[in-house]
Amino acid sequence: MTTSLNSKLEEVRSAGQVFYVPSAVICGRTVVVTGKGVKTAQVKDEEVAEGVIVEDPAGFIARLKKSGVKADLFTFAQKPPETRPRYDYHWEWENWAVTPTTSFKNWWESLPQESRKNVRRATRRGVVVRLAPFDDNLVGGVYRIYNESPVRGGRRFWHFGKDFETVKRGLATYLDRSEFIGAYWNEELIGFIKLVYVDQLATLMHIISMNQHSDKRPMNALLAKAVELCEQKGISRLVYGQFIYGNNRQSSFVEFKRRNGFEQVNFPRYYIPLTLKGEVFVKLRLYRGLSELVPEPILQPLLNFRAWYCKALSTRTLKNSAGVAQC
């Protein structure tokens, strides 16, 4: 890969993999360029970047063009709580799953009865939820969770098969403003959350638990502890990724978030073409990706087929490898 004289290669993570892509520092922000056919520039790790992402879009874009980094398109979001579009650029609604965390009592009372029962069930079945220091014990527990199954949520699991050191490097990002919450059963880590604090909110960078312990409802217990921790720290909101991904509005993932007090919050994402190729890309709205371009009635059967195929592949993989060795 070649870069201009004014750019350097920056590490980024996507789909569980590490890549090195062209980058430049613009107005104090590290901008990375990804993509093959159409090269897209974006502030690195925008979802956990503090402050206003782009203070002066026109000036930012002008500096980006002069930086020597070659890109066809620049995109940035105008994050909540300011959700009314401010700038005269092409934009689309993006969304987060958000729940207020100023009062654990209010959050708890807003939950459906079944969700509250699940949190209590976790306690009755011996699940202990507590803050976990970032050390080799935590990493070893996460390693075992990651390598439980090659498939999760009806698709190939990105972290399956990673070795101990790779898992440790992946967990070590933003440690200066992160906390880990662990769910333990008989002192074994069976689920965890990585929380990253961003201004006055907290975002779930990762939440996962072992499938074999799903009957103990560790995910519900972890979320309850996260809301409690946010209240203690004066954090106003907890973000659980996107509420809806593409056109997949009927997934069990969406329902799980809804049942745990999360609501959809929309905010604008801007798409600014920098080249003719970028203009065509934006005009055709190709940035939306396959999951948004395919209508939901067609998308759902495709997702069902993918889940069936991945399950069959998972069974064959585990039989052939007899599982992944424990560290």
C-alpha positions in Angstrom: 0.0 0.0 0.0 1.3 3.5 -0.9 0.6 6.7 1.0 1.3 10.3 0.3 4.2 12.2 1.9 1.8 13.9 4.3 0.0 10.7 5.5 0.9 7.7 7.6 -0.6 4.3 8.2 -3.0 4.0 11.2 -4.3 0.9 12.9 -8.0 0.3 12.6 -10.2 -2.6 13.6 -13.1 -3.8 11.5 -15.1 -7.1 11.7 -12.7 -8.3 14.4 -9.7 -7.8 12.2 -6.8 -5.3 12.3 -5.9 -3.2 9.2 -3.4 -0.5 8.5 -4.9 2.3 6.4 -3.8 5.8 5.2 -4.5 8.6 7.8 -3.8 12.2 8.5 -4.3 14.5 11.5 -6.9 17.2 10.7 -7.8 19.8 13.2 -6.6 17.6 16.0 -8.6 14.6 14.8 -7.1 11.4 13.3 -8.8 10.8 10.0 -8.5 7.3 8.4 -9.4 6.3 4.9 -11.0 2.9 4.3 -12.5 1.1 1.3 -11.3 -0.2 -2.0 -13.6 0.9 -4.9 -14.7 4.1 -3.1 -12.3 5.4 -0.4 -14.1 6.9 2.6 -12.5 9.3 5.1 -13.8 9.3 8.6 -12.6 10.3 12.1 -11.1 7.3 13.7 -13.3 5.5 16.3 -15.8 8.3 15.9 -18.3 6.5 18.1 -16.0 7.0 21.2 -14.4 10.3 20.2 -15.1 13.0 22.8 -16.5 16.4 22.0 -18.0 17.7 18.8 -16.7 15.5 16.0 -16.2 18.2 13.5 -16.4 21.8 14.7 -16.1 23.6 11.3 -17.0 21.2 8.5 -16.0 23.5 5.7 -12.6 24.2 7.1 -12.1 20.6 8.1 -12.9 19.4 4.5 -10.6 22.1 3.0 -7.7 20.9 5.2 -8.5 17.3 4.4 -8.2 18.0 0.7 -4.8 19.6 1.2 -3.5 16.8 3.4 -2.5 14.6 0.6 -4.7 11.7 1.8 -6.7 10.4 -1.2 -10.4 9.9 -0.5 -13.6 10.0 -2.5 -15.9 10.7 0.4 -15.9 12.2 3.9 -18.5 11.3 6.4 -19.2 12.4 10.0 -22.0 12.3 12.5 -23.7 15.1 14.5 -24.0 13.2 17.7 -26.8 13.5 20.3 -28.0 15.4 22.2 -28.0 17.8 19.2 -30.1 15.8 16.7 -31.4 18.5 14.4 -29.4 18.7 11.2 -27.2 21.9 11.2 -25.2 21.7 8.0 -26.1 22.0 4.3 -24.6 18.7 3.2 -26.3 15.5 2.2 -27.3 13.5 5.3 -29.1 10.4 6.4 -30.5 9.4 9.8 -28.3 7.2 11.9 -29.5 5.7 15.2 -28.3 4.6 18.6 -29.9 2.4 21.2 -30.0 4.7 24.3 -31.3 4.4 27.8 -31.3 7.2 30.5 -29.1 6.3 33.5 -29.5 9.3 35.9 -31.8 7.1 38.0 -31.4 3.3 38.3 -34.8 3.3 40.1 -36.6 4.9 37.1 -34.8 2.6 34.7 -35.7 -0.5 36.7 -39.4 0.5 37.0 -39.6 1.2 33.3 -38.6 -2.4 32.4 -41.2 -5.1 31.6 -41.8 -7.6 34.4 -40.0 -10.4 32.5 -36.8 -8.3 32.2 -36.8 -7.7 36.0 -37.4 -11.4 36.6 -34.3 -12.2 34.4 -32.1 -10.0 36.6 -33.4 -11.6 39.7 -33.0 -15.1 38.1 -29.3 -14.4 37.5 -28.8 -13.8 41.2 -30.8 -16.8 42.3 -28.8 -19.0 40.0 -25.5 -17.9 41.4 -24.4 -15.2 39.0 -22.2 -12.5 40.7 -21.7 -9.3 38.8 -18.8 -7.0 39.7 -16.2 -4.7 38.3 -13.2 -6.6 36.9 -9.6 -5.3 36.7 -7.9 -5.5 33.3 -5.5 -8.3 33.9 -4.6 -11.7 32.6 -7.4 -13.3 34.6 -10.0 -11.2 32.8 -8.3 -11.7 29.4 -8.2 -15.5 30.0 -12.0 -15.5 30.8 -12.8 -13.4 27.7 -10.6 -15.8 25.6 -12.7 -18.7 26.7 -15.9 -16.9 26.0 -14.7 -15.9 22.5 -13.7 -19.4 21.7 -16.9 -21.1 22.8 -18.5 -21.0 19.4 -17.5 -20.0 15.8 -21.0 -18.6 15.2 -23.0 -16.1 17.2 -26.3 -14.3 16.3 -26.6 -16.3 13.1 -23.3 -15.3 11.6 -19.6 -16.1 11.8 -18.2 -14.8 15.1 -15.3 -12.5 14.4 -13.3 -13.2 17.6 -13.5 -17.0 17.5 -10.0 -18.6 17.1 -8.0 -15.6 18.3 -5.1 -16.4 20.6 -4.6 -15.0 24.1 -2.3 -12.1 23.1 -4.6 -11.0 20.2 -7.6 -10.9 22.6 -5.6 -8.9 25.1 -4.5 -6.3 22.5 -8.1 -6.0 21.4 -9.4 -5.3 24.9 -6.7 -2.8 25.7 -8.1 0.1 23.7 -9.1 3.3 25.6 -8.1 1.8 29.0 -7.8 5.3 30.5 -11.6 5.8 30.2 -12.8 2.3 30.3 -14.2 -0.2 32.9 -15.0 -3.9 32.6 -17.9 -5.5 34.3 -17.8 -9.3 34.7 -20.5 -11.8 35.3 -19.1 -14.8 37.3 -20.6 -18.2 38.1 -18.6 -20.4 40.5 -15.8 -17.8 40.0 -15.7 -18.4 36.3 -16.2 -15.5 34.0 -19.3 -16.3 31.9 -20.0 -12.8 30.5 -18.6 -9.3 30.4 -19.1 -5.7 29.4 -16.5 -3.2 28.3 -17.8 0.3 29.0 -16.1 3.4 27.5 -16.9 6.8 28.9 -17.5 9.5 26.3 -18.2 13.0 27.7 -21.5 12.6 29.7 -22.4 9.2 28.3 -21.1 5.6 28.4 -21.0 3.3 25.4 -21.0 -0.5 25.4 -18.0 -1.3 23.3 -18.6 -5.0 23.9 -21.1 -7.2 25.8 -21.1 -10.9 25.4 -21.8 -14.1 27.5 -21.4 -17.8 27.1 -24.2 -19.6 25.3 -24.0 -22.5 27.7 -24.9 -20.2 30.6 -27.7 -18.3 28.9 -30.3 -19.9 31.3 -28.7 -17.9 34.1 -29.4 -14.6 32.3 -26.0 -13.0 32.7 -26.6 -10.4 30.0 -29.6 -9.0 31.9 -27.5 -8.8 35.1 -24.6 -7.1 33.3 -26.9 -4.4 31.9 -28.4 -3.8 35.3 -25.0 -3.4 36.8 -23.9 -1.0 34.0 -26.9 1.3 34.6 -26.2 1.2 38.3 -22.6 2.2 37.7 -23.6 5.0 35.3 -25.9 6.4 38.0 -23.1 6.4 40.5 -20.7 8.2 38.2 -23.3 10.8 37.1 -23.4 9.5 33.5 -26.7 10.6 31.8 -27.1 7.9 29.1 -25.9 4.5 28.2 -25.5 3.6 24.5 -25.8 0.0 23.3 -24.6 0.4 19.6 -27.3 1.0 17.0 -30.9 0.2 17.8 -31.6 -1.0 14.3 -29.0 -2.2 11.8 -30.1 -1.7 8.2 -33.6 -2.9 7.5 -33.4 -5.7 10.0 -36.1 -4.3 12.3 -37.6 -7.5 13.6 -34.5 -9.2 15.0 -34.3 -10.7 18.5 -31.4 -8.3 19.1 -33.7 -5.3 18.7 -36.2 -6.9 21.0 -33.6 -7.6 23.6 -32.6 -3.9 23.7 -36.2 -2.8 23.8 -37.0 -5.1 26.8 -34.0 -3.7 28.7 -35.1 -0.1 28.5 -33.3 1.1 25.3 -35.0 3.3 22.8 -34.0 4.5 19.3 -32.5 7.9 19.1 -31.9 9.3 15.6 -29.2 11.8 14.6 -27.8 13.0 11.2 -24.8 11.5 9.5 -23.4 13.6 6.7 -21.8 12.4 3.4 -19.7 14.8 1.5 -18.2 13.8 -1.8 -14.6 14.8 -2.5 -14.3 13.4 -6.1 -16.6 12.7 -9.0 -16.6 9.0 -8.0 -17.7 10.2 -4.5 -20.5 12.3 -6.0 -21.9 9.3 -7.9 -21.6 7.1 -4.8 -23.5 9.6 -2.7 -26.2 10.3 -5.3 -27.0 6.6 -5.6 -26.8 6.3 -1.8 -24.5 3.3 -2.1 -23.0 4.1 1.4 -26.1 2.4 2.9 -24.7 -1.1 2.4 -26.4 -4.3 1.4 -28.6 -4.6 4.6 -30.2 -1.3 3.9 -30.5 -1.7 0.1 -32.3 -5.0 0.4 -36.0 -4.6 1.3 -36.9 -6.2 4.7 -39.3 -8.9 3.3 -36.4 -10.2 1.2 -33.7 -9.5 3.8 -35.2 -11.7 6.5 -35.2 -14.9 4.4 -31.6 -14.2 3.5 -30.6 -13.7 7.1 -32.5 -17.0 8.1 -30.5 -18.9 5.4 -27.3 -17.4 6.6 -28.1 -18.4 10.2 -28.8 -22.0 9.1 -25.7 -22.2 7.0 -23.5 -20.8 9.8 -25.0 -23.2 12.3 -24.2 -26.1 10.1 -20.7 -24.7 9.5 -20.2 -24.3 13.3 -21.2 -27.9 14.0 -18.7 -29.1 11.4 -15.9 -26.8 12.6 -16.3 -27.9 16.3 -16.4 -31.6 15.3 -13.2 -31.3 13.2 -11.3 -29.3 15.7 -12.8 -30.8 18.9 -13.0 -27.2 20.1 -10.4 -24.6 20.9 -7.8 -25.4 23.6 -8.3 -23.5 26.8 -5.5 -21.2 27.9 
